[in-house]
Amino acid sequence: MPHNYMISPHQNRYRWVMLGLTWLLYSMFGLVAYSLAPLVTPIMRDLNISYTQMGIIAGSWPLSYIFISVIAGALTDKLGARISLLAGAVIMGLSMVLRFSADGFVGMFLAVALYGVGGPLISIGCPKVISTWFVGKSRGMAVGIYMTGPRVGGIFALALTNSLVMPLAGFSWRHTFLWYGLVTFAVALLWVSLARETKSPAFSGGDRFGSIFARLMKIRNVQIVLTMGLLSFATMHGFLNWLPKILENRGLSPELAGIMAAVPTLASIPATLIIPRLVPPGLRGRSILLLAVLTALTLFVVVNASGVLLYVGLVVFGFAMMSFLPMLLLILMDMPEVGSKYMGSAAGMFFCVAEVGGFAGPMVMGALVDLTSSFLAGTAVLASMNLVTLAMTFLLKMEPSKD
């Protein structure tokens, strides 16, 4: 069947193939996103860069997200998910390959920042696929399933980069990045070979990009969700990017620190499968309140505890923190003013704003370590952001889906 053949959404069995392909692409997103953290120590040593510079590098791709996401969202609505996701995967692979040849702070910054050009096309294109192929209760289930993709990719990167991939790559972080890039290219080839486009409401002649964004930004729930996204991404990126180093400073070996740093991502898999499916639309705001409380508390547990309490803190942190994204995206999808027609544009706005936090979080953490020689101050800043999220949940007005 030709790839441009238009089929009716929500009814065809091929939606499960599309869900599987979407999961694979998003798993590559997670692999690339988390591949830097386990290699911080050898990269800092070989490139002779400081904690602050490493924090800026870790935050460079969220910085790119800020400028690319809105454009990527509009293009995804205009061109369709198949082309957009292919372009995103190819650019992510290039980012990994270019890290192989980085010879200093600037080279590594630019290579990692390139991921922020391809990443938005993936993170925006994936919910676009779900919103056009799934409706009703199956939508929450599909969101939960595809959201496990980056978790699995992240677990692989955190747990196995130092213990498995680095030895296979001759203990070279450069060759490790190269192999990850080749795997990403292979998944891109699989996507373009099997993915199909489907009918979804298209832009009309009066749907100019600027007017769409202006109209969406006037919606109070959109404003609240965007702000929550900023705060949650600051916490997630700020803490997880430094987690292996936090654990190494506690005396763990790089291999064990990488495995331990994967625990939150592992814990997030059942969370993303269960919470989006089971929480009714009207209770999503209250569920986010609970997630914010748990996240703020477990941040301090992870930084200060040891033994069994440390494991418990890592598990609860992953279960709570990593559940924010699917819940916030579901709230956007189910807004009558958004739906599948404008989901690309809405997701573009979301990731544009959220990645301001994604950029600032790692940078602030690194800078505060240079100033205080401790991760405690940065942890306190991230915890306070979750208290703000908690307060904002009382402003959300939840409505059932009309898509």
TARA-V150558 format. One record per helix or strand. SS is the DSSP state (h for helix, s for strand). FROM is the first residue (numbers start at 0). LEN is the number of residues. If there is no record, write none. Layout:
# TARA-V150558
[[SS,FROM,LEN] [SS,FROM,LEN]]
This chain:
# TARA-V150558
[[s,6,1] [h,13,21] [h,36,11] [h,50,8] [h,59,20] [h,80,19] [h,104,29] [h,135,11] [h,147,21] [h,172,22] [s,197,1] [h,208,9] [h,219,30] [h,253,8] [h,262,16] [h,280,24] [h,306,15] [h,323,10] [h,342,30] [h,375,20]]
